[in-house]
């Protein structure tokens, strides 16, 4: 699904964050990405989303290069990314309107269509709002609803794209503990229902272990090698209460405390 092949990336006038770095994500996998601040977690996600381009090497998704964002990649951000002047329904339906606007837009060659599907319907918007438990908030504006409801709106908008890849950049970090755990469970339920390949960036050890069946640990830049922690027990709603969960949290905490060097 995602292939990073010998990529090197640096921001202007900065040392490289990734150097000759390789990473592979198979279809249907659930990854968490964790590491110290400034190690390149969000940059990794932006490269996969087509929002950044490597200086060297190649990034491909579903066998295709990603020189720009693709319609079948959903992206959920920490700050929700909602339009403050639009209602919950209008924010979720934004991809429907974009699909209709770009209905006749043609893309040359075999480049995947970067625009949302043109056949998304209002009924689909309503169904996702109901599924995410925010149908009764549809006519409210972002400043009139809670942080958890705003994030549910952002997730609804992403899932309306019918993505085969869902990228989440610290999506629950600004929420209170109970809301965060509720949305973590919702993420697992949605993965079970849709089978979408998922990559979530987080700085929270417990969240990484709960959501990631494979956990990519990044070290201080530049990252040159892939260090992955296997976490086969993740993916079930009751995993948090099992001894294996606590053991894996302890293991991951030790890896991070030791400053796992991926150079």
Secondary structure in CASP SS format (residue, H / E / C, confidence):
PFRMAT SS
TARGET T0000
AUTHOR 0000-0000-0000
METHOD secondary structure of the structure
MODEL  1
X C 1.00
X E 1.00
X E 1.00
X E 1.00
X E 1.00
X E 1.00
X E 1.00
X E 1.00
X E 1.00
X C 1.00
X C 1.00
X C 1.00
X C 1.00
X C 1.00
X C 1.00
X C 1.00
X C 1.00
X E 1.00
X E 1.00
X E 1.00
X E 1.00
X E 1.00
X E 1.00
X E 1.00
X E 1.00
X C 1.00
X C 1.00
X C 1.00
X C 1.00
X E 1.00
X E 1.00
X E 1.00
X E 1.00
X E 1.00
X E 1.00
X C 1.00
X C 1.00
X C 1.00
X C 1.00
X C 1.00
X H 1.00
X H 1.00
X H 1.00
X H 1.00
X H 1.00
X H 1.00
X H 1.00
X H 1.00
X H 1.00
X C 1.00
X C 1.00
X C 1.00
X C 1.00
X C 1.00
X C 1.00
X E 1.00
X E 1.00
X E 1.00
X E 1.00
X E 1.00
X E 1.00
X C 1.00
X C 1.00
X E 1.00
X E 1.00
X C 1.00
X C 1.00
X C 1.00
X C 1.00
X C 1.00
X C 1.00
X C 1.00
X E 1.00
X E 1.00
X E 1.00
X E 1.00
X C 1.00
X C 1.00
X C 1.00
X C 1.00
X C 1.00
X C 1.00
X C 1.00
X C 1.00
X C 1.00
X C 1.00
X E 1.00
X H 1.00
X H 1.00
X H 1.00
X H 1.00
X H 1.00
X C 1.00
X H 1.00
X H 1.00
X H 1.00
X H 1.00
X H 1.00
X H 1.00
X H 1.00
X H 1.00
X C 1.00
X C 1.00
X C 1.00
X C 1.00
X C 1.00
X C 1.00
X C 1.00
X C 1.00
X C 1.00
X C 1.00
X C 1.00
X C 1.00
X C 1.00
X C 1.00
X C 1.00
X C 1.00
X C 1.00
X C 1.00
X C 1.00
X C 1.00
X H 1.00
X H 1.00
X H 1.00
X H 1.00
X H 1.00
X H 1.00
X H 1.00
X H 1.00
X H 1.00
X H 1.00
X C 1.00
X C 1.00
X C 1.00
X H 1.00
X H 1.00
X H 1.00
X C 1.00
X C 1.00
X C 1.00
X E 1.00
X H 1.00
X H 1.00
X H 1.00
X C 1.00
X C 1.00
X H 1.00
X H 1.00
X H 1.00
X H 1.00
X H 1.00
X H 1.00
X H 1.00
X H 1.00
X H 1.00
X H 1.00
X H 1.00
X H 1.00
X H 1.00
X C 1.00
X C 1.00
X C 1.00
X C 1.00
X C 1.00
X E 1.00
X E 1.00
X E 1.00
X E 1.00
X E 1.00
X C 1.00
X C 1.00
X C 1.00
X C 1.00
X C 1.00
X C 1.00
X C 1.00
X H 1.00
X H 1.00
X H 1.00
X H 1.00
X H 1.00
X H 1.00
X H 1.00
X H 1.00
X H 1.00
X H 1.00
X H 1.00
X H 1.00
X H 1.00
X H 1.00
X H 1.00
X H 1.00
X H 1.00
X H 1.00
X C 1.00
X C 1.00
X E 1.00
X E 1.00
X E 1.00
X E 1.00
X E 1.00
X C 1.00
X C 1.00
X C 1.00
X H 1.00
X H 1.00
X H 1.00
X H 1.00
X H 1.00
X H 1.00
X H 1.00
X C 1.00
X C 1.00
X E 1.00
X E 1.00
X E 1.00
X E 1.00
X E 1.00
X C 1.00
X C 1.00
X C 1.00
X C 1.00
X E 1.00
X C 1.00
X C 1.00
X C 1.00
X C 1.00
X E 1.00
X E 1.00
X E 1.00
X C 1.00
X C 1.00
X C 1.00
X C 1.00
X C 1.00
X C 1.00
X C 1.00
X C 1.00
X H 1.00
X H 1.00
X H 1.00
X C 1.00
X H 1.00
X H 1.00
X H 1.00
X H 1.00
X H 1.00
X H 1.00
X H 1.00
X H 1.00
X H 1.00
X H 1.00
X H 1.00
X H 1.00
X H 1.00
X H 1.00
X H 1.00
X C 1.00
X C 1.00
X C 1.00
X C 1.00
X C 1.00
X C 1.00
END
